[in-house]
Amino acid sequence: MNYSMHSTSTLTRAKRTVSTKSDPLFFRLLKLRAWMAKLRLSFWTSLITLLMPVKELCVMLWKSMLVIPVLSSLATIHRIIQPIQSRCQVFTDFTPPIGEYAKRISFILRQEKIQVGKEQIEKIKEVIRYHYPDLRRIINYIQRSVVDGVLSISSTINNEGFAQEILDKTVNKEDLMSVRKFVIESEQTFGNDYPKLMKDLFNAVYKSSISEDKKRLALLQVSEYLYRSALVMDQEINFFSCLIALASVV
């Protein structure tokens, strides 16, 4: 009896298998399933193909981020801490001589058809000497001095006179808030270049007639804030802090 029941169930399953295979809907489902599997494979293959250039681009960008270019001079590499430098490849560009800078500025002025008077030639040389080796700053300064196609560098680029005026105000114990306002309103005079102005202030202190003890302390204060100028975000605040420290020792 058990054998009979087993034979019946086996026969039933065989009939279902035959009927299922002969059903057109079953073949459609099989084809649909195969098509969907092929579609998924095609999708992932296409996605990988598309992402490969992106991966290469990301790798390229990452490698470029690990390269520290040192442009014109080694004046900026000290701003990067040693642990970062040790993990990077440093490329140092050769700084052209100052005569090549003068030739480049002359070429730009001719190309732009800028009229240059004889009295402007010495002022151009002074601008180049003052901002060398920063060619971009030289070009920007000269560009700001062009009015209606005529080069007009109205004042000297040397800020030692302006720095001396700031030092005099500080030594004479003038209100530091008014001194700060004076400096901010005169940013066009020194091209908003606070580190350069601080160097001129250092030279002004060095040449001043204050006592040697005060001069040494003042030079140390200015040199400290000149060092900080390579690290701070706001140069004007750093310069004003330097004036506060300077006023406490002179």
Buried (B, 14 or more C-beta within 10 A) or exposed (E): EEEEEEEEEEEEEEEEEEEEEEEEEEEEEEEEEEEEEEEEEEEEEEEEEEEEEEEEEEEEEEEEEEEBEBBBBEEEEEEBEEEEEEEEEEEEEEBBEEEEBBEBBEEBBEEEEBEBEEEBEEBBBBBBBBBBBBBEBBBEBBEEBBEEEEBBBEEBBBBBEBBBBBBEBBBEEBEBEEBBEBBEEBEEBBBEBBBBBBBBBBBBBEEBEBEEEBBEBBBEBBBEBBEBBEEBEEBBEBBBBBBBBBBEBB
